[in-house]
Amino acid sequence: MWSGRFLSLGTLPGAATALTATVAVYMTLVALGNIMDFGTNRQFVRHVLAMDTTFKDEDVMWRAIESRVVGDIAYVAIIVWETIAAAVLTAGAWLWAKSLRRGDFRRARRMTTFGLTMLLLLFGLGFIAIGGEWFQMWQSSEWNGLEPAGRNVMIAALVLIVIHLPGVRGNHNRAVRR
């Protein structure tokens, strides 16, 4: 039984399982880190929203949100989103692993797609578009999270591509009827 599952790691469904599990573990650790070290990243969110380390261009400073309460609400929302995404991706990894024997990956693919889309929205829309552009995070040398956000978007996009490759339709190249 275990040797068959271990050998399935050499297939696209096996790779999809491993990649989904890896992203699930990563997001779980990100969420736990933000919960256990609440203050550090809370300061990050507050500074990005306040735009207090940007060039302070008067044409865009009206966008700044200096309220600590709003900053804390945004940070807690980020943590909740990360936690839900981690749970969805964990469920996706479990469904992939369970499906390696059956060969029907539709539920696993849907669950993983949902979790990865959550990451794309958080890091692409939330951090890159809203934080980076609207709140001008790119201008800050101290509170700039664009590089890690871009890395997270790339990871989510790569896994999304892999799980939707044609060879991930069935177990060992056997097509699943739709």
N, C-alpha and C positions, 0 to 999 in steps of 0.2 A: 504494500500500500504506500509506504513512505517513499520507496524508490521510484514509483510511478509519478508521484507528485514532485519529487525532486527533479526528475528528468523533464517534467513539463516546464521547468524554468527555462529550458532551451527553446521553447515555442513562443510565438507572439502572445498567446493568452497567459503564459507563465510570466513573460516580461511585463505584461499589463498588470498582472497581480502584484509583482514585485515593485513596480513603479508606483502603483496606487498605495501600497502599504508604506512605501518610503515617504511619500508626500503626506500620508495620514500621520505617521510618526512625527515628521517634521512639524506639521501644523499643531499637533498636540503639544510638542515641546515649546513652540512659539506661544501658544495660548497660556500654558503653564508658566512660562517665563514672564509673561506680562502680568499674570496674576500674582506670582511670588515676588517679583520685583516691580511692583505697581508704580512706584514713584518715578523711576527713571524714564520709562516711556510715557508716563502721564506728562512729564515735563516736555518731552518731545512734541506731543500733540498740542499742548498749550502754546509752545513757542511757534509752531507752524501756524496755528490759527491766529495768534497775535501778530504774526509777521514782524516780530521785534528784532530779528537778525537779518532782515532783508535790506535792500538798498533804500528803503523808506521813500519811494517815489510817491509823491502826493497824488498822482493820477490813479494809483491802485491801493493806497493805504486805507481807503474807505472800506475795503473788503475785510480788514482785520477784525477778528473777534477776540476781545481781550477778557471776556468773562471766564473766570475760572470754572464756574458751574457748567457753562456750555462746553468748555474744553474737557471737563471730567465726564460729562454725558457722552461726548463724542468718543472718548477713550474707552469707556465701559461698553459702548456699542461696538467698537472695533473688537474688543475682547470677546464679547458674546458672539459676534459674527465668526471670529476665528475658531471659537469653541464648537459652534455648530458645524462649521466646515470640516473640522477635525473629526467630529462624530460621523458626519455623512461619508467622508473618505474612509474612515475605519469600517463603516458598514459596507462600502464599496469594495474594499480589500477582502473582507470576509466573504462577500458574494462572489468575487473572482475566485478565491480559493475553493469555495464550495462548488463552483461551476466547472472547475478543472476536470472533474470526473464526469459531469453530465454533458459538457460541451455546448451548453446554451448560455451565452454570456450577455444576453439582452438586458437583464435586470442589473447586472454588475456594471455594464457600460452606462446605463441610464443614471445609476446612483453616482458613479464616478464622474460622469459628465456634469451632474448637478453640483457636486463638491468642487470640481475644478472651475466651474463657471463662477461659483462663489468667490474663489481666490482671484480669478481674473477681474471680477467686479471690485473686490477690496483693494487689490494692489494696482490694477490698471486704472479703474475709474476713481477710486478713493485716494490713493497715494500719488499716482502719476498725474492724472488729469486735475483733480480738485486740489490736492496738496501741492503738487508741483507747479501747476499753472495758475490756478485761481488764487492760491495763497502764496505764490511765488517762492515756494520752497527751494527751487533751483538756485536762488540768489544767496541762500544761507550757507556759509562754510561750516557752521556749527551744528545746525539742525536740518540737514539735507538727507532725506531717506530715499532719494530717487534710485540710487544704485541697487540697494537691497530690494526695492519694489520692482525694479526692472528684472532682477534675477528671479523673483517669485513669479512674475508674469511669464517669463521664459520657461521656467520649470512646469508651470501649469499648462502652458500651451504645448510644450513637448509631449507631456503625458497625454493630453487630450488628443493629439495627433496619433500617438501610438495606439491608444485604445480604440480608435476608429479606423485603423488600417484594415484592409480587406481580409487579411489572414487571421483576424481576431473574431471572425464570425462563428467559428466552431472549433472544437477540439481536434488537434492534429490534422488540420486542413479539411476537416469534414464540415461542409456548409450546413448551417442550421436553417430550417424552413422558417420563413417569416409569415 
